[in-house]
């Protein structure tokens, strides 16, 4: 199969948009006859006529309409490529492709993306998946960032960077009780049924360790890997639920759920994972630098007391 001559395609594209061989030739500083020859060569290569004459007008044939549609896409992509390499935005509408762990808090995802939500010049594409699948898409440039509650592994082959965006406290929450007896942690977990994240969750691992140290085997109502489902079950079931506060923020504010106790030994970390790129997505930078913190194992030089986390609140402010 012969390769497409893109010079010929560019000539056809110019004529199709001008609607006139004469005007297109003038704009391109070519003679009308020379431009006509290039169009005929393209038609010969494609095996189909691209224009029909109607008096002095040129009308696109069916093949011509298909060719123009492809040409528009190709030349627009070429212009966007050059604008990206030059570090400027060409289109009035920019695209950010985000991958989010399937089990990640929807509230956290919304807080991260909030500066872009509703902007008429921005298109957001959010995809969910496993961390393995999302990192593979990040590596292949199919997405720009991965949102996760665990850091990406570091190796020589894939140069991932972990931006620690927030550290959320983990609490035991539940429906309001008739009595006002204060919850005693961990003693009350000997008899209080509990909803837990699944065993592959970092906070579940930490919680199980605390229970082992206390010699307590809790009464487990359910183990759920999806934080959205855990939030719904917390609203419907008696007992308590182990969950980061941000997951049930709306329920706590409305009084549907109450915080029985905060577990100081446990926190949930939220990361934005990117891959080092020479030409990063221009929309991403402000989201990562918006009072966020870079993983200390990589490139942060500021002392911990000066770092800010929690989307605009310092550690001291959050406490």
C-alpha positions as CSV (number, residue, x, y, z in Angstrom):
1,X,0.0,0.0,0.0
2,X,1.4,3.4,-1.0
3,X,2.0,6.0,1.7
4,X,-0.2,9.1,1.7
5,X,1.4,12.2,0.3
6,X,0.7,14.8,3.0
7,X,1.7,17.7,0.9
8,X,-1.1,16.8,-1.6
9,X,-3.5,16.4,1.3
10,X,-2.6,19.8,2.6
11,X,-3.4,21.3,-0.8
12,X,-6.7,19.5,-0.9
13,X,-7.5,20.7,2.6
14,X,-6.8,24.3,1.7
15,X,-9.0,24.1,-1.4
16,X,-11.8,22.4,0.4
17,X,-12.0,25.1,3.1
18,X,-11.6,27.9,0.6
19,X,-14.2,26.4,-1.7
20,X,-12.3,27.9,-4.6
21,X,-9.2,26.7,-6.5
22,X,-8.4,30.3,-7.3
23,X,-8.6,31.7,-3.7
24,X,-6.6,28.7,-2.3
25,X,-3.9,29.2,-4.9
26,X,-3.6,32.8,-4.1
27,X,-3.4,32.1,-0.3
28,X,-0.7,29.5,-0.9
29,X,1.2,31.6,-3.4
30,X,0.9,28.9,-6.1
31,X,-0.4,29.0,-9.6
32,X,-3.9,27.7,-10.1
33,X,-2.7,25.1,-12.6
34,X,0.0,23.8,-10.2
35,X,-2.5,23.4,-7.4
36,X,-4.9,21.6,-9.7
37,X,-2.2,19.1,-10.6
38,X,-1.5,18.4,-6.9
39,X,-5.2,17.7,-6.3
40,X,-5.4,15.4,-9.3
41,X,-2.4,13.4,-8.0
42,X,-4.2,13.0,-4.7
43,X,-7.4,11.8,-6.4
44,X,-5.4,9.4,-8.4
45,X,-3.6,8.0,-5.3
46,X,-6.9,7.7,-3.4
47,X,-8.8,6.2,-6.4
48,X,-11.7,8.6,-6.0
49,X,-12.7,12.1,-7.2
50,X,-12.7,14.5,-4.3
51,X,-14.5,17.4,-6.0
52,X,-17.4,18.0,-8.4
53,X,-17.8,21.2,-10.3
54,X,-21.1,23.1,-10.1
55,X,-20.6,26.2,-12.3
56,X,-17.7,28.0,-10.8
57,X,-18.1,26.2,-7.4
58,X,-16.2,23.1,-6.2
59,X,-18.5,20.7,-4.4
60,X,-17.0,17.9,-2.2
61,X,-17.9,14.4,-3.3
62,X,-18.7,11.7,-0.7
63,X,-15.0,10.6,-0.8
64,X,-14.0,14.3,-0.5
65,X,-16.1,14.8,2.7
66,X,-14.5,11.8,4.3
67,X,-11.0,12.9,3.3
68,X,-11.7,16.4,4.6
69,X,-12.9,15.0,8.0
70,X,-9.7,13.0,8.3
71,X,-7.5,16.0,7.1
72,X,-9.1,18.3,9.7
73,X,-8.3,15.8,12.5
74,X,-4.8,15.2,11.3
75,X,-3.8,18.9,10.8
76,X,-5.4,19.9,14.1
77,X,-3.5,17.2,15.9
78,X,-0.3,18.5,14.2
79,X,-0.9,22.0,15.4
80,X,-1.6,20.8,18.9
81,X,1.6,18.8,18.9
82,X,3.6,21.9,18.0
83,X,1.9,24.0,20.6
84,X,2.6,21.4,23.3
85,X,6.3,21.1,22.3
86,X,6.5,24.9,22.4
87,X,4.9,25.0,25.9
88,X,1.8,27.0,24.9
89,X,-1.9,26.2,24.6
90,X,-3.4,26.3,21.2
91,X,-6.9,25.2,21.7
92,X,-9.4,27.2,23.7
93,X,-10.5,23.9,25.2
94,X,-7.9,21.8,27.0
95,X,-8.2,18.2,28.1
96,X,-7.0,16.6,31.3
97,X,-7.2,12.8,31.6
98,X,-7.3,11.5,35.1
99,X,-7.1,7.9,36.3
100,X,-8.6,7.2,39.8
101,X,-8.3,4.0,41.8
102,X,-11.7,2.3,41.7
103,X,-12.0,2.2,45.5
104,X,-10.8,5.8,46.0
105,X,-13.1,8.3,47.8
106,X,-15.3,10.3,45.4
107,X,-15.1,13.3,47.8
108,X,-11.3,13.3,47.5
109,X,-11.4,13.1,43.7
110,X,-13.9,16.0,43.6
111,X,-11.7,18.1,45.9
112,X,-8.7,17.5,43.7
113,X,-10.5,18.4,40.5
114,X,-12.6,21.2,41.9
115,X,-10.6,24.1,40.4
116,X,-11.3,22.7,36.9
117,X,-14.9,21.5,37.4
118,X,-17.3,23.7,35.5
119,X,-14.7,25.5,33.4
120,X,-16.0,25.9,29.8
121,X,-12.4,25.8,28.5
122,X,-11.6,22.4,30.1
123,X,-12.7,18.9,29.3
124,X,-12.2,16.4,32.2
125,X,-11.9,12.7,31.4
126,X,-11.9,10.5,34.5
127,X,-11.2,6.8,34.3
128,X,-11.4,4.2,37.1
129,X,-9.3,1.1,37.4
130,X,-6.8,-0.9,39.4
131,X,-3.5,0.6,40.3
132,X,-1.7,-1.7,37.9
133,X,-3.9,-0.8,34.9
134,X,-3.8,2.9,35.7
135,X,0.0,3.0,36.0
136,X,0.2,1.2,32.7
137,X,-2.0,3.9,31.1
138,X,0.1,6.6,32.8
139,X,3.3,5.1,31.4
140,X,1.8,4.9,27.9
141,X,0.6,8.6,28.1
142,X,-3.0,7.6,27.9
143,X,-3.7,9.5,31.1
144,X,-1.9,12.4,32.7
145,X,-2.2,11.6,36.4
146,X,-3.3,8.8,38.7
147,X,-5.1,9.4,42.0
148,X,-4.5,6.8,44.6
149,X,-4.3,6.1,48.3
150,X,-0.9,4.4,48.0
151,X,2.3,5.5,46.4
152,X,3.5,4.0,43.2
153,X,6.5,1.7,43.4
154,X,9.8,3.1,42.4
155,X,12.1,1.3,39.9
156,X,14.6,2.2,37.2
157,X,12.2,1.4,34.3
158,X,9.2,3.5,35.3
159,X,10.0,6.9,36.7
160,X,6.9,7.6,38.7
161,X,6.6,10.6,41.0
162,X,4.4,10.5,44.1
163,X,2.8,13.8,45.2
164,X,1.4,13.5,48.7
165,X,-1.7,15.6,48.5
166,X,-3.3,15.0,51.8
167,X,-3.2,12.9,55.0
168,X,-6.7,12.3,56.3
169,X,-7.5,11.1,59.8
170,X,-9.2,7.7,60.1
171,X,-12.2,7.4,62.4
172,X,-14.9,5.1,63.7
173,X,-18.2,6.5,62.6
174,X,-21.8,5.4,63.0
175,X,-25.4,6.4,63.2
176,X,-26.3,8.6,66.2
177,X,-27.1,6.7,69.4
178,X,-29.8,7.2,71.9
179,X,-27.4,7.1,74.8
180,X,-24.5,9.6,75.0
181,X,-22.0,7.1,76.4
182,X,-18.5,7.9,75.1
183,X,-17.0,5.3,72.8
184,X,-14.0,3.6,74.4
185,X,-11.3,2.6,71.9
186,X,-10.4,-0.2,71.6
187,X,-12.3,-1.8,74.5
188,X,-15.8,-1.3,73.0
189,X,-14.8,-3.2,69.9
190,X,-15.1,-6.4,71.8
191,X,-18.8,-6.2,71.5
192,X,-19.5,-3.5,68.9
193,X,-20.0,-4.9,65.3
194,X,-17.9,-3.1,62.7
195,X,-17.7,-2.5,59.0
196,X,-14.2,-2.6,57.6
197,X,-12.2,-1.8,54.4
198,X,-10.9,-4.9,52.7
199,X,-7.7,-6.6,53.6
200,X,-5.7,-4.9,50.8
201,X,-6.2,-1.5,52.3
202,X,-3.4,0.2,54.2
203,X,-5.6,1.4,57.0
204,X,-7.1,-2.1,57.4
205,X,-3.6,-3.5,57.8
206,X,-2.9,-0.8,60.5
207,X,-6.2,-1.4,62.2
208,X,-5.7,-5.2,62.4
209,X,-2.3,-4.6,63.9
210,X,-3.9,-2.4,66.6
211,X,-6.5,-5.1,67.3
212,X,-3.7,-7.8,67.6
213,X,-1.9,-5.6,70.1
214,X,-5.1,-5.1,72.2
215,X,-5.9,-8.8,72.0
216,X,-9.3,-8.1,70.5
217,X,-11.1,-10.0,67.7
218,X,-13.7,-7.6,66.4
219,X,-17.2,-8.6,65.2
220,X,-16.9,-7.9,61.5
221,X,-20.2,-7.2,59.7
222,X,-18.6,-6.8,56.3
223,X,-15.4,-6.1,54.5
224,X,-15.8,-3.7,51.6
225,X,-13.1,-2.5,49.2
226,X,-15.2,0.3,47.6
227,X,-15.3,3.4,49.8
228,X,-18.5,4.6,48.2
229,X,-20.2,1.3,49.2
230,X,-18.7,1.5,52.7
231,X,-20.2,5.0,53.1
232,X,-23.6,3.7,52.1
233,X,-23.4,0.7,54.5
234,X,-22.4,3.0,57.3
235,X,-25.6,4.9,56.9
236,X,-27.8,1.8,56.8
237,X,-26.3,-0.5,59.4
238,X,-25.9,-0.5,63.2
239,X,-22.4,-0.6,64.6
240,X,-19.4,1.4,63.6
241,X,-17.4,1.8,60.4
242,X,-13.7,2.3,60.0
243,X,-13.3,5.1,57.4
244,X,-11.3,8.2,56.5
245,X,-13.3,11.3,57.5
246,X,-13.3,12.7,54.0
247,X,-15.3,9.7,52.7
248,X,-18.3,10.5,55.0
249,X,-17.8,14.3,55.2
250,X,-21.3,15.1,54.0
251,X,-22.9,12.6,56.4
252,X,-20.9,14.0,59.4
253,X,-21.9,17.6,58.5
254,X,-25.6,16.7,58.1
255,X,-25.7,14.6,61.3
256,X,-26.6,11.4,59.5
257,X,-23.4,9.9,60.9
258,X,-21.4,10.9,64.0
259,X,-17.7,10.4,64.8
260,X,-17.5,8.0,67.7
261,X,-13.7,8.3,68.0
262,X,-10.6,9.2,65.9
263,X,-7.8,6.7,65.7
264,X,-4.6,8.7,66.1
265,X,-2.4,5.9,65.0
266,X,-4.1,5.6,61.6
267,X,-4.1,8.0,58.6
268,X,-5.1,7.6,55.0
269,X,-2.6,9.1,52.5
270,X,-3.8,10.4,49.1
271,X,-1.4,10.7,46.2
272,X,-1.3,12.2,42.8
273,X,1.1,10.0,40.7
274,X,2.7,11.4,37.6
275,X,5.4,10.3,35.3
276,X,8.3,12.5,34.5
277,X,7.6,14.1,31.1
278,X,9.5,16.8,29.2
279,X,6.1,18.2,28.1
280,X,3.6,17.8,30.9
281,X,-0.1,18.7,30.7
282,X,-0.3,22.4,31.5
283,X,-3.5,21.9,33.5
284,X,-1.8,19.6,35.9
285,X,0.8,21.8,37.4
286,X,-1.6,24.2,39.4
287,X,-3.4,21.2,40.8
288,X,-0.2,19.6,42.1
289,X,1.3,22.9,43.5
290,X,-2.0,24.0,45.1
291,X,-0.8,23.7,48.7
292,X,0.2,20.1,48.0
293,X,3.3,18.3,49.2
294,X,5.7,16.2,47.2
295,X,6.6,12.8,48.6
296,X,9.7,13.3,50.9
297,X,11.4,10.4,49.3
298,X,11.8,12.3,46.1
299,X,12.4,16.0,45.8
300,X,11.0,17.9,48.8
301,X,13.6,20.0,50.6
302,X,11.3,22.0,52.9
303,X,11.1,20.9,56.6
304,X,8.0,19.1,57.7
305,X,6.8,22.1,59.7
306,X,6.7,24.3,56.5
307,X,4.8,21.8,54.3
308,X,1.2,22.3,53.7
309,X,-1.3,19.6,53.0
310,X,-5.0,19.1,52.8
311,X,-5.8,21.4,49.8
312,X,-5.0,24.7,51.4
313,X,-4.8,23.9,55.1
314,X,-1.6,23.4,56.9
315,X,-1.2,20.5,59.3
316,X,-1.7,22.9,62.3
317,X,-4.8,24.4,60.7
318,X,-6.3,21.0,60.1
319,X,-5.8,20.0,63.7
